[in-house]
Amino acid sequence: MDHYTPFGRPQRGAAGLLFAGVIISLIVGLFHPDGPANDHAAVFAEYAASAHWTAIHFGQFVGMLVIVAGLVVFFHVLSSTPGAEVLTRRFGIPTALLALGLYAVLQAVDGIALKQAVDAWVAAPESEKAMRFASAETVRWLEWAVRSYFSFVLGLAFLLLAVVIVRTRVVPRPIAYLAGGSGITYFGQSWVVATAGFSALNGAFIIIGILLTVVWTAWLAILAMRVSASATHVGSGAT
C-alpha cells in the first residue's frame, strides 16, 4: 500500500485553486452557445445572436487562469522535493505558463475577433456577405490552430504533474493516473481539432477530459479539506 506525504498549506491552496478553476470553467461554459460547431453558417448566426459572447469567453479565461495558478503553485511546492526539481522548475511551471499564454490568445481570437467577424457577416449587405463569411471562416480556422496547440501544451502540463505526483507520492497515485489520462485526452483534442475542427470526435474527447479533470481535482480538494479539518481538530484539542 502506498504512503503519501501529508498536505501542507501550499498544497491545500494549490488543490483549491485547481478545483475552483475547473468549477468556474464549467459554470461559465453552461452559458456558451451550443450549436453545430462545424456548420459555420448555422453556428455563426448563433454566435452573432449571443449578447454575452465576449463576457462568457472572458469568464472562461478567468477559469483557466485559476487552474494554471493551481498548477504553478503545485509545481513550485513540489520543486523542493528530492528528484522533482528539474521536472517542476524547468518543465512543469514553464509549460503551465505557456498553456495560459496560448489560452489568452485563443480567447482573444474566439471571444473578440470571431464575434466581430460574425457580427459583420450578419450585418453586411447581400453583395458583401460571401466576403464577410470567408473572413469569419478564416478567423475560425485561426481559432482551430491556437486551440490545437493550447490543448497539446495543457495536456503536457497535466502529464508532467502526473509524473511528479508518482515520483514524489504527495497524493495517492490514482490521482496521477487520472491527471495523466486527462492530459492524454487533451492530446487527442489537439490532433482532432487540427485535422477536423470541432467535430463529434473532438466533442467526445472534451467530455472524457472534463470528467477525468473534475474527478482528480475534486479528489485533491477533498484531501485538502480533510487535512485542514484534521489540523483544526488537533489544534483545538491541544488547547
Helices and strands as residue ranges (DSSP letters): H 9-29, H 40-49, H 53-78, H 85-85, I 86-92, H 93-108, I 109-113, H 114-123, G 126-128, H 129-168, H 173-196, H 200-238
